[in-house]
Amino acid sequence: MPVQSLKNTDVIVPQHAPHPLLPFLQSQSQTTLTRLYQRPSSCLSIFRLLGPIERQLIMNLLWLESALSAATMSAWVLPEGKNAYDSALTVMTGLHIAPNSAVKLALNPTFKSGLRQAITGGGNTGSFGVPTDKDAKRQSANIENLDAYALERWETILHYMVSSGQGQNPTKPSQGVLYLLQRSGLMNNVHGAALQITSSGFQFLLHSPHDQLWNLLLQYLHMAEERQMDLVEVLSFLFMLSTMDLGREYSTEPLSETQKAMLEDLRDYGLVWQRKTSSKRFSPTRLATTLTSSSPPLPSSHSTGGSRMADGTGAVALSSGAAQQGFIVLETNYRIYAYTDNPLQTAVLNLFITMKYRFPNLVVGMLTRESVRKALGNGISADQIISYLTTHAHPQMRKNNPLLPVTVQDQIRLWELERNRLKSAEGYLYKDFASQADYEYVLAYAKQLDVVLWENMAKRCFFGTLDGHANVRGFIERRTGSV
């Protein structure tokens, strides 16, 4: 089979941001990945997650029966594309899709066989799920119902994140979801109080729904070993879901015990729907079927108001018709007008503004010193507040240059500096040096170790970190014979 040239590809292909799952897969052993590649659905899903150059290399090698000379492949790459080509090979080697060889290029035989089978449709391994026949007695869930179910479950999680600990009583997700939010650092409880969103949690809200979902699933994968779950079974089930058809029902019979146990967790996240927990059928939602694709994980909204629908292109999971276009107007007097009726968007704003009025499709509030300091106290930074306002600025605001009033940006940062004027650190104070020369000699050594937090040349003293004390103390003892 003729091999397609890489000369043009390296020039026109834009920089591809690696999928967040790839580093996790690269950290796994070759044995684990080889077991994973025995499932065609896993091979196809990983192929989808790769960048365009990696995909082209794989397709060029997929149908070759023998290895290709590395020198031959390199000859097809222009000098300006060499770095991109080397990076692609590094990714493939890290995933054990291709061997780490400077002489020959070939695909892992297990991966090659699995991907071939996924493309040609051969075999009957059930890797892509086993569809069930329609039940004449019970009507299966249609796509609209599945979308509504996924959206309701996902917004329940997000709404709890922004409302818990704020004097509200949001619907509480399952204990498994709450534990996952804590383990991932998105929420925490201080001194046994109610869970509250953290700085990482607020940053989480700025990501797309796709990135948010994988953020939680990656933490779920890290927890798999603690729960004595087979990691390969967990990964293969997620990949299986990503290749299933939306709106179809699948049987639970072929699933392993680990995968059956996962169904309960995935129901809580809105990835799968079951009529009841004991049902032997399940349907993947759009959140699951788009895990490894570029399609939006939630249905797009065409309304101009603050709909509850979301899309995958916005910068926030609660993206809607309003969010896609931007819905926030910020004035120089710190007053905010938010054209939305989405309770989730309103709850996010409530984290850092003082609400004044609420109308059917408009929320009016103020950025005040107290509201911003309250947000800062919850771990939200000034830059995150500014980033949120910028991301969701109304189209009329985007005609301004700069987009947000500079005075408001500066004041938000000044309020943060007020709170951060003093910083505490544990360490040791070094003083009472015999001479200026001794002081400067020890100080120079401490600076080499990068452990000096404060110094006063006139008083011959300096303050060092806790971690650096042993080294500094040993240096002083060697020099003077005493502390």
N, C-alpha and C positions, 0 to 999 in steps of 0.2 A: 504493500500500500504506500503511495507517495506521501511523504511527510510535508506538512504545510510549513512554509517559511515563517520565521519569527521576526523578520526584519522590520516589517511595518507595524507589527503588533506592539513592540516595545516602544515605538514612537508615539502611537495614537492612544494607547490604553492609559486612562488616568490613574493616578495613585489610588490604590485600593486599600481601604482600612481593613485590617484582619478581623475576622469574626471573633468575638470574645470567647467562644468555645475552643478555638484552635490551640491557644496556649495550654489549656487544661488537657487536651488530648495529647499534646506533645510531651507533657509531663508523665504520661503513662508508659508502662513497659511495652516492649515489643510483643510479648506474649499476650497482654491484654488487648492490644490493637489488632493482632492477628485473629484472636477470637471474635472481635467485633467485625472484622472484614469478612467473616464467614457468612454474614447476613447481607444479601444484596441491597436491602433497603438502607442499611448503614453506609454502604459504599456510595450509593447514589446521594444520600444526604450530605456526607462529607464532601463529595465532589461539588455539590451546590454551594457549600460554605467557602470554598477556595476562591482565590482571586482569578481574574481572567487569564493570566499567564500560566498559572498552575493548571488550570483546566485545559488550556490548549496543549501544554506539554503532555498531560495525561492522555488526551484524545489522540495525539500523534503517536504515542507509545502503545495505546491500548490494543490495537489490532496487529501489532508486530509480533511475530513468533520468536524472534531472537533479539538479543540486546543490541542497542545502537551505540556506536562509538561516541563518547563524550566530546571528542575533538570535532566530529562531524556536526553535532548539534551546536557547538559553540561557534562554528564557522558561519552559521546562519544568523548570528546575533550581531547587530551593529554595535559599535563601541559605546554609544550613548545608552544602549539598552542592556549593557553588561551587568550593571548593578541590580536591575530589576530581574534579570535572568538568574543571577546568583541567589538573590533573595527567594525566588520561587523554588529553586532547587533545595535551598535550606529548609523551607517549609515542608516540602515533600519528604525530605530525609528525616525531619523531626517527627513526622507522622508515620514513618516507616512505610510510606507508599512507594518510595524508591530507595535503593541501597545507597549508602554513603561511599561512592566509588568515583574516582577521578578518571577512570578508564572507560567504563561502560555505563550506559543508561538503560534501565529496565524497570518495569513495575513489579511490585510485590505480587507474586503469583496468586495469593489469596485475594488480594484487592482486585487484581485484573479479572479473575474469574467472577467475583461478585459483581463488579460493575458491568461486565459483559452481560451477565445474566439479567441485571436490572434493566439494561437498555433493550435487550432482545426479547425479554419476557419469558425466557426459558425456565424450567424447573417448577416445582410445586412445594417449596419449602414453607410457605405461609409467612414469608418475611415481610410482606406488605399487608398482612392482616387477612383474616378469613371472613368475607362478607356473609351475612345471613340472608335467608329468604324473607320476604315481607310477611309480617304477621297479620293475617286477615282479621284477627280479633282486636288487635291494638294498632292504632295509627302511630307510625314512627314520627319523631320530631322533624319538622321541616327546617330549612336553612334559616328562615326568619326567627323561629323559636330558638334555634341553637345560637344564633347571633345575640339574641336578647338575653339568653341564659349566660353566655360568656361575658357579655358586657356588665350584667348585674353582679356576677361574682368578682370580676376584676375591679369594678368601681367600688364594691364593698371594701376591698382591701385598701385601695387608695384613699377612700373617704375616711376609713378608720385611722390611717396614718396621719392625715392632716387634722383630724378632729379630736382624737383621743388626748386627754390631758388638757383640753382647752375649755373645759366647762360644759362640753356637749356630751350627748349619749348616742354615738353612732352605732350602727349595727356591727356587732363583734364577729370577726371571722372565726374560723375554727382554731382550736389550740395549736394544731400543726402549723397553720399559717402564722400565728402569733410567734411561735418559737422560731420559725424561719426568719421572720422580720427582725427578731432580736439577734439571732446568730449572724445575720448579714450586716448588722450594724446600722440598719435603717431606723430602728426604734430602740429606746432603752428606758429603763425605769430607775429613778434615783431614789434610794432609801425606801424601796418598796412602794413608791407612788405609782400612779397609772402610767402606762407606756406613753412616751412622747416621741415625736419625730426628732431625728438627729440632723446634723449638718449633712451627713451622707444621704439621709432620707430625703431632704429637700432637694439635693442635687439629683437624686433618683427621679424626682418628679419632672425634672427638666429634660429627661431622656425620652426617646420615642418608646411607644408601647413594646416594640420588638426588643429593644435593648433592656427595658425594664424586666420583661419576662425572662430573658436569658440571665439577667443579673440574679434573679431569684433561683432559677433552675441550676445555675452554677453552684450556688450555696447548697442546694438540694443534693447535687452530685458529691460535694465535699462531705456531706453528712451521711452518704450512703454506707460507708464502711462502719461508721459508728452504730448504725442501725442493723449491721450485719446483712446488708443487701449486696447482691452481686452487681458490681459496677457495670459489667458488660451487659447484663440483663436490663439495667436501668437505662443505659445509653441506647441500647438497641430498641427499647420500647418507645423512647422519645423520637428516635429516628423513624420508627415504624409509623407513629402517629403523623409525622410530618409528610409522609407519602400517601396517606389515606385520602379518600374522596370525601369532601364535605357533604353532609346530608345522607350518608349511607350508614347502616348499622353493621357492626362487626361482632363476631363471636368472642367470648372470653375463654372458651374451651382450650384453644391452643396456647394460651398464655402460661408462663411459668408462675410459680407461687410468688416470686418477687414482683412480677409485673401485675399480678392480681392485687397485691397489697398496694401497689402504686396507684391503682384506680381511685382509691379513696382520697389520696392526696391531690391527684390531678383534678378530681371533681371540685375540690375546694378552691383550686386556682382557676377553674373555668375552662380547663383544657378538654375535658370529656364530660359527656352527659349520659346518665343512666336513669331509667324510669324509677328504679329503686335499687338499694345497695345490693340486694341478692340477685339482681337481674343478670342473665347470662348474655346480655347484649349491651353494647355501648356505642355511642356515636362521638367521633371527635368534633370539636368546635373549630371555628376559624382560627382561634389562638393556637391550636395544635397543628392544623394542616399547613400553616404558614411559618412554622418554626425555622425551616431551612430555606425559605424562599424570600423573594423581595416583595411579595404581595403584602398589603396592609393586614395586620393581625385582627383588626376590628373593622366593621363595615363603615364606609365613608358616608358622611352626611352631606346632603345637598341643600340643607336649609341655611338661611342666613342668620338665624337667631342662634342662641346657645343650646343646640341640640345635645342629647345625651350620646349621640353616635360619635365614633372616633375613627381616625385614620392613622396610617403608619408613617405619614410624612411629616407630621407636626412634631414640635419639640417636646410635647408633653403628652402623657398618656390620656388625659382627658380632652384630647384635641377634638374639636367640633367644627361646625361651620364657622362659628365665631373665632375659634382658636386658629383655624387654618389661615384666616385673613388677619388675625390680631384683633384684640377686643379691648385693650387698655389705652386710655388717654390720661396722660399725666401733665398737670399744669405746673407753672412755676411757683404757685402758692401751695404746693404739696397736695392738692386735691386730686383724687383719682376717680375716673369714671370708667366702669367696666361694663361693656355691653354684652351681658351674658345672663342666662337663667339657669346655667349649669350649677347645681349645688356643690359639686366638687371644685370647680374653679373658684366659686365664692369662698369655700372653706380654705383654699390655698391663700387667697388674698387676705383672709382674716388672720393669717399667721403673722402678718407684718403691717397691717393698716388698721385704723380705727373706723369701724363702720358708722356711717351717718344715716343713709337712706337705702331702702331696697324697694325696687319697682319690679313689675313682671319680667322685664328684660334689661334692667339697668341696676347696677350697684354703685353707690357713691360713698367714698371714704376719704380719709386723710392719712398721709404719712406723718406721724407725730414722733416726738422723741420717745415717749413712753411705749408706743407700739413697736418701734424699731428696736428699742432696748429689750423689750420682751422677746422679740424674735432672736436677737443676739444671745439672750440668756438661754434660749432653746437650742443653741448651736448653729443657727443660720447666720451666715456671714453677710457683710455689706455687699460684697461682690456678687453673691448669689441672689440677693434681692434685686440688684441692678440688672443682673443677667436675666432674671425672670421678667422684669418689666420691659427689657429690650426685646426679648424673644416674642412676647405677646403684645407688642405695641400695635395700636390700631393703624390701618393704612394711612390715615391722615397724619399720624405722628411720623410716619416714615418719610414724609416730605421735608421734615426738619433736619437741619445739620448743625450741631449734633442731634441725634434722634431724641435723647432725653435731655431735659434742661440741666446744664452743667451745675448750676447752683444746688439743685436737688441731689445730684450724684455726690457732690462734695459734702453736703450736709449729712447724707447717710453715712459716708465714710468718717466724718468727724464724730458722729454719734458712736460709731464703733471705736474710734480712738479714745473717746472719753472712758469707755468701759475697759480699754486695754492699756491704760496709762501705767499700771503697775503689773509687773510679772514676778512671780516667785519661783525660786529654784533652790533645790537642796545642794549643799556642797560644803566646802571648807574654806575658811579665811586664813591666809598665810601672812604672818606679820613678824615683827621683832627680829628682822634680819640684822646681822652684826655689822654689815657695811652695805653701801650702795652697790658695790660690785657683786656681792653675794645675791642681793635682791635681783639685779638685772640678769644675772646668770641663770637663776632658777626660773625667773619670769620668761626668759627666752626659751628655756626647755619646755615650760608649760604651754607656751604659744605654739611650739612645734607639734605638741600633742593635740592642739586645738581644744584645750580644756579650760581656758581663761574666760570667765564671764564678766569680770569687772577688775579694774586695777586703779591704783592711786600712787603715782610715782612719788609725790611729795611725802606721803606717809609710809612709803616702803611696804605696801601691802597689796595683795590681790586676792580675788575670790575664784576658786576653781570648782569644777563639777565634781559630783560624787564619784562618778566612774573613774575620773582621772587621779583621784587622791592616792591610790596605791603607788602609781608610777612616780608621782611628784614626791611623795614621802620617801620612796626608795632612793630617788635621785639626791634628795637633801641629806639622807643618812650616809650615802656613799661619799658625798662631798665633805660633810662636816663631822661625821661619826656620831651625830645625835640629831634628834628632831628639832 
